[in-house]
Amino acid sequence: MVRLITHNLLACHVKGCTANNFPLEFKDVQVVLRESEFNPDFLRGFIPKIDWAALTGAARQLGDTSLPDQLPEMLDDDFLKTLHHVLLEIHVEEGIMICPNCKHNYHIANGIPNMLLAEHEIG
Amino acid sequence: MSRPELIAPPEIYYGDTEAKKYTKNTRNQQIQADMTYRALELLNLPPDEPAFLLDIGCGSGLSGEILDEEGYIWTGVDIAPSMLEVALEREVEGDLFLQDIGQGFGFRPGSFDGAISISVLQWLLNAETSHPTSSPPHRLARFFTTLHSSLRNPSRAVFQFYPSSDDQIQLITSIAQKAGFGGGLVVDYPNSKKAKKMFLCLYVGGGGGAQQLPEGLDGEEVEDGSKARFERRREREKNKTGKRKGVKDKDWILKKKELYRKRGKESVPRDSKFTGRKRRPVF
């Protein structure tokens, strides 16, 4: 159940890995689409938190190209619906997330990413 | 009171069977639900904005279900895979992470509008190995600093926990303060042994002016119909006049005598109009 909304917030937390540790890259992913309730107010409140480049990049890795390269000025309903679909309805069930800096692999199994670190990686 | 955190680390204690037992227990569900509502109340989020929350130690999603009901979007982390499996079976809405909170979070700064955590912090107070990174102060410090940075400014984090001594409270609050949090401890029902609940209310930011710490609930604990036990049985024992029925009245005596006769006991007195009748007071 890794959705892009949380992927967009997730950086690597291995010891000493502080720069260029976001966004995590997807590899060997299996994607499932699940519908969820559309909530425009939540999305409007959440947009300032989004790292847009990371979101579009991740969406392309998952094979969804519906988002524009730049965040549009006008937030109409159609755009919010596309955003809702990308953020909240694409679930990554299986795969690996790789830190671009330290190459730590976070395995996703059953939709749950394993964020546990080995002893020498704890900050 | 038995303390599960003293038996085994959480990911082992909450194995498959314990995770199922924990989730199915209706008393547990009730307590967890009550505490989640109270934690949300203490979180004091603006009412008409759907917030994005972090559920620390979400377990099988008992608290997450309530966040769903209240219309929050949330993300949960927990260290016990079996608990997360149960959460998946129950189809909670939030995203789940297998994560050791003592190792810190990797969330980007300002990600969450608030955080709640029900019955979790006490699990951080035991060292599992002798490695320096598994000492409780180190784990707490790592937890609170990374949590502080991943919360929005201003926002709150509310932790319900079961400390076993004042030293533990002292340790937790001092480390939280060092990590930059304001706030402190709210104690509900401080005079009740059973209903007493500790909530650690931590603030991020606050814009110079000190945020007022909310009052703990006090006085009589509310017992609504669903909670009071043995109520029905006590009701049945009373008859209509409000008096309790005598235990060894005429009916009881007749029943006993009948029983003895059936068993073939000799010399059972025969029934008459004097059977089970009250004696006249002597004086």
Interface residues (C-beta under 8 A of the other chain):
Chain A: M1 V2 R3 I5 T6 N8 L9 L10 A11 C12 H13 N21 F22 S36 N39 D41 F42 G45 F46 K49 D51 L88 N110 G111 I112 P113 N114 M115 L116 L117 E119 I122 G123
Chain B: D48 E49 P50 A51 F52 G71 I73 T75 V77 I79 P81 L84 E85 L88 E93 G94 D95 L96 F97 L98 Q99 D100 Q103 G104 F105 G106 F107 R108 G110 S111 T129 H131 T133 S134 R142 T146 S150
